[in-house]
Amino acid sequence: MNIRHLEKRLRKLESTLQCEPNKTFDYICALLWFAVAYYLGDPSRHEKPFAAFARALGYANESELKSADNRDLLHRLATAQTKLYDKFDCNVSDWNSTAEALARMAAGLPKSYRDQIEIVLSRAKISLRWLRAQTHDLAAYINFFA
């Protein structure tokens, strides 16, 4: 076996290993998920965030979101996050602007959404950021919030 082959196999193995949760990055992932649902999904008072999230991504309902094609889901998620950043006048290339926008997003969420963020983070046994990065299975990331 040559060294290139071993390096390739090692990279593949490392990409499948689940990372330990990172409180800060996982909080940002969860905050963005709930912010998309709340600020773009126009939730009704007693509606679950998952339904609002589906609507924010342009799906007719939760089941359509759950059965979405990975490529379409990735595109819609990126589009929604861009709209969210625009809504909060966030320059994502500037960390200070991003941090300020994230703080405003969090401050504007209702208590029920902030509580849901804490629940999601307490359930996370693996890194949400890692799970989000697994673009071959984006549905697993989305369904984590259901």
C-alpha positions in Angstrom: 0.0 0.0 0.0 1.4 3.4 -0.9 1.4 6.5 1.3 -1.1 8.3 -0.9 -3.6 5.5 -0.6 -3.2 5.5 3.2 -3.6 9.3 3.3 -6.8 9.1 1.2 -8.2 6.4 3.5 -7.3 8.4 6.6 -9.0 11.5 5.3 -12.1 9.5 4.5 -12.2 8.0 7.9 -11.6 11.3 9.6 -14.5 12.9 7.7 -16.9 10.2 9.1 -15.8 10.6 12.7 -18.3 12.5 14.8 -16.8 15.5 16.5 -17.4 16.4 20.2 -19.8 19.3 20.7 -18.4 22.7 20.7 -20.6 24.9 22.8 -20.0 28.2 20.9 -20.3 26.8 17.4 -23.2 24.6 18.2 -25.0 27.5 19.8 -24.5 29.5 16.6 -25.8 26.6 14.5 -28.9 26.3 16.7 -29.4 30.1 16.9 -29.3 30.3 13.1 -31.8 27.5 12.7 -34.3 29.0 15.1 -33.7 32.5 13.7 -34.5 31.3 10.2 -37.7 29.7 11.5 -38.8 32.8 13.5 -37.7 35.7 11.4 -38.4 34.2 7.9 -41.0 31.6 8.6 -43.7 33.9 10.0 -44.8 31.4 12.8 -48.2 31.6 14.3 -48.4 31.8 18.1 -48.7 28.1 18.9 -47.0 26.7 15.9 -43.9 24.5 16.3 -40.7 26.0 15.0 -40.1 23.1 12.6 -43.3 24.1 10.6 -42.1 27.7 10.4 -38.6 26.5 9.4 -40.1 24.5 6.5 -42.1 27.6 5.4 -39.0 29.8 5.6 -37.2 27.4 3.3 -40.2 27.5 0.9 -41.6 24.1 1.5 -45.3 23.6 1.7 -45.1 21.7 5.0 -42.9 19.7 7.3 -43.2 16.4 5.5 -42.1 18.1 2.2 -39.1 19.4 4.1 -38.3 16.0 5.6 -38.4 14.3 2.2 -36.5 17.1 0.4 -33.6 16.3 -1.9 -30.3 17.1 -0.2 -29.1 19.4 -3.0 -32.3 21.4 -3.0 -32.3 21.5 0.8 -28.7 22.8 0.9 -29.6 25.5 -1.7 -32.7 26.6 0.2 -30.9 26.7 3.5 -28.1 28.8 2.2 -30.6 31.2 0.6 -32.5 31.5 3.8 -29.4 32.2 5.8 -28.3 34.8 3.3 -31.8 36.5 3.7 -31.5 36.3 7.4 -28.0 38.0 7.4 -29.4 40.6 5.0 -32.3 41.3 7.3 -29.9 42.0 10.1 -27.5 44.1 8.0 -24.8 41.6 8.6 -21.5 41.6 6.8 -20.4 38.0 7.2 -16.9 38.7 6.2 -16.5 40.9 9.3 -16.6 38.9 12.6 -17.7 42.0 14.7 -20.7 42.6 12.3 -21.6 38.9 12.5 -21.3 38.7 16.3 -23.5 41.8 16.6 -26.1 40.5 14.2 -26.2 37.1 16.1 -26.7 38.9 19.4 -29.6 40.9 17.9 -31.1 37.8 16.5 -30.9 36.0 19.9 -32.3 39.0 21.7 -35.3 39.3 19.4 -36.3 35.6 19.7 -39.2 34.8 22.0 -38.4 32.9 25.2 -40.0 29.7 23.8 -37.4 29.7 20.9 -34.5 30.5 23.3 -35.7 27.7 25.5 -35.8 25.3 22.5 -32.2 26.3 21.6 -31.1 25.2 25.1 -33.1 21.9 24.8 -31.4 21.2 21.4 -28.0 21.9 22.8 -28.6 19.7 25.8 -29.6 16.8 23.5 -26.5 17.2 21.3 -24.1 14.3 21.8 -22.2 15.3 18.7 -21.2 18.6 17.2 -24.1 20.3 15.4 -21.5 22.2 13.3 -20.0 18.8 12.3 -23.5 17.4 11.5 -24.3 20.5 9.5 -21.1 20.1 7.5 -22.1 16.6 6.4 -23.7 17.8 3.2 -24.4 14.3 2.1 -26.9 14.0 4.9 -28.3 17.5 5.6 -31.7 16.0 6.4 -30.2 14.5 9.6 -29.1 18.0 10.7 -32.5 19.5 9.9 -34.4 16.7 11.6 -32.3 17.1 14.7 -34.4 20.2 15.4 -37.8 18.6 14.8 
